[in-house]
Amino acid sequence: MRMDRKTYYPAGVYHVTWVTHNSRLSQRMIDHNVPKKQGVQLNEKAETKITEIIISIICEKNFKVYAYNICRDHVHMVIECKENEISNVVRQIKGKSSQLYKAYLGKQAQDSFHLWAQKFNKWFVQSDDQLRSAVTYIVHNREKHGLPENKGLQPLVLSLLSMYPNDEAAFDQK
């Protein structure tokens, strides 16, 4: 598959990433002397369940995702949306997935529960080469971090990407 020409995206395409609660030390935490606590680390079962939840949100909201991976303490995604909507889209995915995962764990509404850190990072994808690089980076992110393959993720990610069978940007995530 060749993608040398500039593809038209009706909205913006973003590589976004966010981390689990307390898994990383931010400059804000350092500046405000916030003590580092035990961070949320997801096992393979949790990664798979959270991915199921995130995919249900993506489908419900009709978001378009070109790549996805979850790696113990963070998520990577390439997603298409309008520039002024990216913060709200990520907030919806993070907020709803946290609520649904909390319910899955059987925690009560009044129980304290934090799955994700407050912030997220975003990079605007400006070309097909950047899109290809972002997708490749995301696909191989578990390897980069020395994590084993999570066999439960592959069918879920492929089902998500199969929603766009005629889209050249929906790369094979093998």
C-alpha positions in Angstrom: 0.0 0.0 0.0 1.4 3.4 -1.0 0.6 6.6 0.7 3.0 9.0 -0.9 0.4 11.6 -1.9 -1.2 13.9 0.7 -4.4 12.4 1.9 -7.3 14.7 2.6 -8.6 14.4 6.2 -11.8 16.4 6.7 -10.7 17.1 10.3 -7.4 16.9 12.0 -5.6 13.6 12.8 -3.8 13.5 16.2 -1.4 11.1 17.9 -2.6 11.3 21.5 -1.2 9.6 24.6 -2.2 9.6 28.2 -0.8 7.8 31.3 -2.3 6.0 34.2 -2.8 7.8 37.5 0.5 8.5 39.4 2.5 6.5 36.9 4.7 9.4 35.8 6.2 12.3 37.7 5.2 15.6 36.0 6.9 19.0 36.3 3.7 20.3 37.9 4.0 17.7 40.6 7.6 18.7 41.2 6.8 22.4 41.2 4.0 21.9 43.8 5.8 19.4 45.9 3.2 16.7 45.3 4.5 13.4 46.8 5.0 10.6 44.3 2.6 7.7 45.1 2.3 4.2 43.8 1.1 4.5 40.2 -1.6 2.5 38.5 0.0 -0.4 36.6 -2.3 -2.5 34.4 -1.9 -6.2 33.9 -2.9 -7.9 30.6 -6.5 -8.7 31.8 -7.0 -5.0 32.8 -5.5 -3.8 29.5 -7.9 -6.0 27.6 -10.9 -5.0 29.5 -10.1 -1.3 29.3 -9.5 -1.7 25.6 -13.0 -3.3 25.2 -14.4 -0.3 27.1 -12.5 2.3 25.1 -13.6 0.6 21.8 -17.2 0.7 23.0 -16.9 4.5 23.6 -15.2 5.0 20.2 -18.1 3.2 18.5 -20.8 4.9 20.6 -19.3 8.4 19.8 -18.4 7.5 16.2 -14.8 8.5 16.6 -12.4 7.5 13.9 -9.2 5.8 15.2 -6.3 4.8 12.9 -4.1 3.1 15.5 -4.3 2.1 19.2 -2.2 0.4 21.8 -2.2 0.2 25.6 1.1 -0.5 27.4 0.7 -1.2 31.2 0.8 2.4 32.2 -0.2 4.4 29.1 -2.3 4.5 26.0 -1.4 5.6 22.5 -4.0 6.4 19.8 -4.2 8.1 16.4 -7.6 9.7 16.2 -9.4 12.0 13.8 -11.4 14.9 15.0 -11.7 18.7 14.6 -8.9 20.7 16.1 -11.1 22.4 18.7 -12.6 19.1 19.8 -9.4 17.0 20.6 -9.4 17.9 24.3 -13.1 17.1 24.7 -12.7 13.8 22.7 -9.9 12.7 24.9 -11.7 13.8 28.1 -14.8 11.8 27.0 -12.7 8.7 26.3 -10.7 9.0 29.6 -13.7 9.9 31.8 -16.1 7.4 30.5 -13.5 4.5 30.4 -12.6 5.3 34.0 -16.3 5.3 35.1 -17.0 2.0 33.3 -13.9 0.3 34.5 -14.6 1.4 38.1 -18.1 -0.2 37.7 -16.6 -3.3 36.2 -14.3 -3.7 39.3 -17.5 -3.5 41.5 -16.4 -0.2 43.2 -19.2 1.9 44.7 -19.8 5.5 43.5 -18.5 7.0 46.7 -15.3 4.9 46.5 -12.2 6.9 45.5 -10.9 5.7 42.2 -8.4 7.1 39.7 -7.5 5.3 36.5 -5.9 8.1 34.4 -3.7 11.1 35.1 -5.3 14.5 34.4 -3.2 15.5 31.4 -2.7 14.1 28.0 -0.2 14.8 25.1 -1.2 15.4 21.5 0.7 15.8 18.3 -1.0 17.0 15.1 -0.3 14.7 12.2 0.6 16.9 9.2 1.4 14.4 6.5 1.1 10.8 5.4 4.7 10.1 6.4 3.9 11.4 9.9 0.8 9.2 10.0 2.7 6.2 8.9 5.4 6.9 11.5 2.9 7.4 14.3 1.0 4.2 13.4 4.3 2.2 13.3 5.4 3.7 16.6 2.1 2.8 18.2 2.0 -0.7 16.8 5.5 -1.5 18.2 5.2 0.4 21.5 4.9 -2.7 23.6 8.1 -4.0 22.1 9.8 -0.6 22.8 8.9 -1.0 26.5 9.9 -4.6 26.7 6.3 -5.8 27.3 5.1 -9.2 26.1 2.4 -9.4 23.4 -1.0 -9.2 24.9 -2.9 -11.8 22.8 -6.3 -10.4 24.0 -5.5 -7.0 22.5 -4.9 -8.0 18.9 -8.4 -9.1 18.0 -9.9 -6.1 19.7 -7.6 -3.6 17.8 -8.2 -5.4 14.5 -12.0 -5.2 15.1 -11.7 -1.5 15.8 -9.7 -0.9 12.6 -11.9 -3.1 10.5 -14.6 -0.4 10.9 -12.7 1.5 8.1 -12.1 -1.3 5.5 -11.6 1.1 2.5 -9.4 3.6 4.4 -5.8 3.5 3.3 -4.8 4.9 6.7 -6.2 2.0 8.6 -2.9 0.0 8.7 -2.6 -3.6 9.5 -1.6 -3.7 13.2 0.5 -6.8 13.2 
